[in-house]
């Protein structure tokens, strides 16, 4: 059985992702995690901080809501709502 390995979003890193950096997004009828990147343990801080900068440039359409950037433990095959949010890690990196 083929399984796709999700790799770190940091340039030149091909390590497997351990974290998903994302924000809860909704258009009023549908909601999901809007992914800003994936990170290995060595690059989590860089990917998180870059995502915080990118979300500032995100222009909302009428009816859209986007929450703050968050860190989730990435587990291949699990749906977004099954991923564990890692509040403690976020506080280490929040600007």
N, C-alpha and C positions, 0 to 999 in steps of 0.2 A: 504494500500500500504506500503510495506517495504522500509525503508530508512536506509542506512548504515551511522552510525556516525563515522567520521574520528576523531581519538583521537591524542592527543599530543604525539610526539616521545620521549619526555623526560622520562627516566626510572621512573617507579612507578607513573606516572601521567596518569590518565584516563579521564581527562577533554577533552571536545570537542576542536578540532583545530579551531583557528581563523585565522591562517597564514600558508602559504605554503612557505617553504624555498627552492628555486630552482634556476637553471641556464639554460639559453637558450643553447640548444645543437643542432648541425646539423652534418650530415654526408655528406653534399653537395647536397643531393637530398631530404632529409626529415629533418624536424626540429620539436622540441618539448621542453617542459620544463623538464629537468632532475631533479627529486625531490630528495632533500637531507634530507628533514624532514618536519614535521608538528608541529606547536606549539600553545599552549594556550598563553594568554597574560602574564602569570607569568613566562613562560619558553622560551620566544622568544629569549632573548639574548643568553642563553645557546645553544639552537638548532642552531642559526645562527652562533655562533663562532665555534661550532663543525663542521658545514658544511664547513666553511672557511678552517679549518684544513684538512678535508677529501678531498676537491677538489685539494689540493696540491699533493696528492698521486694518482690522476687520470691520467693515461697514455693514451694519445690520440693515436688513430689509424690514419693511413694516410687518409686525407680528413676530419677528424673530427675537429669541432670547438666547444669550450665550453666557454661561457662568464662568467663574475663574478657572484658570489652568489648574489641573490636578494630576497627580501621579497614581497610576494603577499598576498592580502586579500583573504583568502580561503572562497569560497562559494560553498557548495556542489551542484552538478548538473551543474556547469558552466564549460565550456571548458577552457583549459589553456589560449587561446588567449583572453578570456573574463575577466580574472582575472586582478584586478587593482594592478599595481606595486606601492609599498609604499616607494618611494625614501627617504623621510625624516627619516623613521625608520631605514633604512639601514645605513645612515650616523651616527646615534647614536651608532651603534654596530660595524661598520667596524674597523678592526685592523689597 
